[in-house]
Amino acid sequence: MKAAVFTEYGPPEVLQLKEVTKPSPKDNEILIRIYATPVNFADTLIRNFRAISPRKFHMPFLFWLIGKVNFGFRKPKITILGSEFAGEVEAVGKDVTRFRKGDRVFGYCGPRMGANAEYLSMRENGVVAIKPATMTYEEAAAVPYGAIMALNILRNINLQPGQKVLVSGASGGIGPAVVQIATFHFGAKVTGVCGASRMEYVKSLGADKVIDYTREDFTKSGETYDFIIDILGKSPFSRCRHSLTPNGRCLYVSFKMKQVFQMLWTSMIGGKKAVCVLVNEKTEDLIFIKELIEAGKVRSVIDKSYPLEQAADAHRYAESGSKKGYVVIAIRS
Ligand SMILES: NC(=O)c1ccc[n+]([C@@H]2O[C@H](COP(=O)([O-])OP(=O)(O)OC[C@H]3O[C@@H](n4cnc5c(N)ncnc54)[C@H](OP(=O)(O)O)[C@@H]3O)[C@@H](O)[C@H]2O)c1
């Protein structure tokens, strides 16, 4: 089968179209013919992981170390990227009961990666579900990572209708799903924070208000929120606390040890809290997300799609700072 393979860390050009062995499903696995796979934050990070120092990494040192052990210090151990996908079940192992040949599916294979290829094998009890009927393969492929993160974050805070949420990082991989699920599923009032050129995009996702972080510091506006969800961990708690309601919480999706200590400290006292978020992906969450999509509460906006042989161009565009929506590698239509 064909796959976009990288054997050295580096710029997008390290991705090369190659012929590799087609996987064969084990007894408890399904073989998926991949139709589409997006280029997300993890893909561009791991492709260039050698250049990522603990300082540049958005999470604590231990997570960086685990990443280096998993993906390789000098050379990539996992040579095919792609952690989300949509496609069709081509074959099933003899013990598989959840899926049949021909099922249209979407899913998340996480740090195992491998979806930048014509085929992927996956355990049937992995994070894979029947694709929403209302979405194309490209649209569905772009949903799982962001929506699973968003659903987990919002469920854990027990978000109530009418509560005010600010999402800093509203235009990336996770933010758009947080904006939509908070607005349309939980009934919250959402303010999105993103760069100037993506304000219209974030507004179109249902945000009540959008702030351009290059022009306005939301922590100085005097406005307060029940929850501030900081996707990249850009806003220090010392500043965010002024923008929280008396029992408000600032949730860090990316964090360093400083925020971990702030979480421990604020958990011991009343009032405003810093919370570091860790998300566990579950199959049942993806099944629920399919229902949200079919109910019209979550959509994905595809900015550009590229064929597999142009995976390097897809990465270049994803990193260009120009995208308004998701960048997808369309392997089959
Ligand atoms: N805790 C967990 O379990 C978990 C799981 C997965 C991922 N993560 C973390 O999530 C992060 C990736 O999230 P993602 O995929 O959504 O990233 P992404 O696609 O790169 O999106 C980043 C977003 O941040 C915005 N942004 C950039 N600079 C900003 C600033 N100064 N102020 C406010 N917003 C700013 C960008 O806006 P513009 O593009 O409009 O400039 C964009 O909306 C990583 O750090 C990763 O480690 C955490």
The ligand as an SDF file (V2000), in Angstrom:
LIG
                    3D

 48 52  0  0  0  0  0  0  0  0999 V2000
   -4.3180   17.9150   28.2490 N   0  0  0  0  0  0  0  0  0  0  0  0
   -4.5300   16.9940   27.3240 C   0  0  0  0  0  0  0  0  0  0  0  0
   -5.0210   15.8900   27.6000 O   0  0  0  0  0  0  0  0  0  0  0  0
   -4.1750   17.3120   25.9020 C   0  0  0  0  0  0  0  0  0  0  0  0
   -4.4990   16.4230   24.8770 C   0  0  0  0  0  0  0  0  0  0  0  0
   -4.1820   16.7660   23.5760 C   0  0  0  0  0  0  0  0  0  0  0  0
   -3.5220   17.9640   23.2930 C   0  0  0  0  0  0  0  0  0  0  0  0
   -3.1940   18.7850   24.3400 N   0  0  0  0  0  0  0  0  0  0  0  0
   -2.4920   20.0360   24.0890 C   0  0  0  0  0  0  0  0  0  0  0  0
   -3.2990   20.8560   23.2620 O   0  0  0  0  0  0  0  0  0  0  0  0
   -2.4540   21.7000   22.4920 C   0  0  0  0  0  0  0  0  0  0  0  0
   -2.8590   21.6500   21.0410 C   0  0  0  0  0  0  0  0  0  0  0  0
   -4.1630   22.1300   20.8720 O   0  0  0  0  0  0  0  0  0  0  0  0
   -4.7460   22.3240   19.3900 P   0  0  0  0  0  0  0  0  0  0  0  0
   -4.6250   21.0450   18.6680 O   0  0  0  0  0  0  0  0  0  0  0  0
   -6.0630   22.9740   19.4770 O   0  0  0  0  0  0  0  0  0  0  0  0
   -3.6410   23.3440   18.8230 O   0  0  0  0  0  0  0  0  0  0  0  0
   -3.6240   24.1870   17.4720 P   0  0  0  0  0  0  0  0  0  0  0  0
   -4.4540   23.4960   16.4440 O   0  0  0  0  0  0  0  0  0  0  0  0
   -2.2140   24.4820   17.1840 O   0  0  0  0  0  0  0  0  0  0  0  0
   -4.4030   25.5290   17.8620 O   0  0  0  0  0  0  0  0  0  0  0  0
   -3.7930   26.5130   18.6480 C   0  0  0  0  0  0  0  0  0  0  0  0
   -4.7580   27.6370   18.8800 C   0  0  0  0  0  0  0  0  0  0  0  0
   -4.1600   28.5900   19.7780 O   0  0  0  0  0  0  0  0  0  0  0  0
   -4.3400   29.9020   19.2480 C   0  0  0  0  0  0  0  0  0  0  0  0
   -3.2910   30.7710   19.7510 N   0  0  0  0  0  0  0  0  0  0  0  0
   -2.0080   30.8670   19.3530 C   0  0  0  0  0  0  0  0  0  0  0  0
   -1.3710   31.8090   20.0880 N   0  0  0  0  0  0  0  0  0  0  0  0
   -2.2880   32.2840   20.9650 C   0  0  0  0  0  0  0  0  0  0  0  0
   -2.2550   33.2720   21.9870 C   0  0  0  0  0  0  0  0  0  0  0  0
   -1.1620   33.9590   22.2550 N   0  0  0  0  0  0  0  0  0  0  0  0
   -3.3900   33.5200   22.6890 N   0  0  0  0  0  0  0  0  0  0  0  0
   -4.5200   32.8400   22.4370 C   0  0  0  0  0  0  0  0  0  0  0  0
   -4.6160   31.8960   21.4840 N   0  0  0  0  0  0  0  0  0  0  0  0
   -3.5100   31.6120   20.7670 C   0  0  0  0  0  0  0  0  0  0  0  0
   -4.3610   29.7130   17.7610 C   0  0  0  0  0  0  0  0  0  0  0  0
   -5.0240   30.8270   17.1940 O   0  0  0  0  0  0  0  0  0  0  0  0
   -4.7070   31.3880   15.7160 P   0  0  0  0  0  0  0  0  0  0  0  0
   -4.3290   30.1900   14.8750 O   0  0  0  0  0  0  0  0  0  0  0  0
   -5.9900   32.0110   15.2980 O   0  0  0  0  0  0  0  0  0  0  0  0
   -3.5650   32.3390   15.8550 O   0  0  0  0  0  0  0  0  0  0  0  0
   -5.1620   28.4200   17.6590 C   0  0  0  0  0  0  0  0  0  0  0  0
   -6.5460   28.6940   17.8110 O   0  0  0  0  0  0  0  0  0  0  0  0
   -1.0240   21.2020   22.6700 C   0  0  0  0  0  0  0  0  0  0  0  0
   -0.2970   22.0870   23.4780 O   0  0  0  0  0  0  0  0  0  0  0  0
   -1.1990   19.8510   23.3170 C   0  0  0  0  0  0  0  0  0  0  0  0
   -0.1220   19.5380   24.1700 O   0  0  0  0  0  0  0  0  0  0  0  0
   -3.5050   18.4900   25.6180 C   0  0  0  0  0  0  0  0  0  0  0  0
  1  2  1  0
  2  3  2  0
  2  4  1  0
  4  5  1  0
  4 48  2  0
  5  6  2  0
  6  7  1  0
  7  8  2  0
  8  9  1  0
  8 48  1  0
  9 10  1  0
  9 46  1  0
 10 11  1  0
 11 12  1  0
 11 44  1  0
 12 13  1  0
 13 14  1  0
 14 15  2  0
 14 16  1  0
 14 17  1  0
 17 18  1  0
 18 19  2  0
 18 20  1  0
 18 21  1  0
 21 22  1  0
 22 23  1  0
 23 24  1  0
 23 42  1  0
 24 25  1  0
 25 26  1  0
 25 36  1  0
 26 27  1  0
 26 35  1  0
 27 28  2  0
 28 29  1  0
 29 30  1  0
 29 35  2  0
 30 31  1  0
 30 32  2  0
 32 33  1  0
 33 34  2  0
 34 35  1  0
 36 37  1  0
 36 42  1  0
 37 38  1  0
 38 39  2  0
 38 40  1  0
 38 41  1  0
 42 43  1  0
 44 45  1  0
 44 46  1  0
 46 47  1  0
M  CHG  2   8   1  16  -1
M  END
$$$$
